[in-house]
């Protein structure tokens, strides 16, 4: 397939681009900057200049592709307003990509987080949250999956709280950055809340499998570690940075504080069984050993 991808130069997107190319596909990557364009070019992808707000560019990219993978999302989590703006921008971009594929039978793979279910690990059958700070993103993903009724082979890959590679990435990466700035490796509450995780290289394989094989209107879990206690994550970070490990107020993490405090294990049993996906790369706690002091 000739695949149009947004967010193809980030920690996750760069591994997805490499996986697609290694799997025999060609890639057209959206690039907002010269630096991103250069990264895509060096990876072996074609480049389409523009950003998520350039809706005509998104339509053009989708029109010339056999399938689309959407990964781009703003990185400003500094305030509730900034997070809401990121979600609104993504929602408009996704709607545009979906409209461009209506009636085509082509795949559109988007991304979300795994849901939280009290008392157990979430599964692929559980719905995304309809309230809270990221509810708008859930609604956008649901709208894309609903396009299965309009001959779009839409699917969603649900990513865990931490997608990691070489000791960085995801919420664990945010904990590391905050620890460097504050001098404390912190965790919200008592730290027993669990976060699922996956190595970026394993996640990339799943994106390819979903693009190639997933039925329309389906959701899949890119989960390797079902749930690591956040206190254990903070302990490794503290040891690697030679910093004390302490409980901190959820407000430390700004608009995502309630999410940081949430117990959110997740299962990928159905994904592994149906798509034959099997993670092979290091676990989160092992990968965090790559953090440099």
Order of alpha helices (4+ residues) and beta strands (2+ residues): beta-alpha-beta-alpha-beta-alpha-beta-alpha-beta-alpha-beta-beta-alpha-beta-beta-alpha-beta-beta-alpha-beta-alpha-alpha-alpha
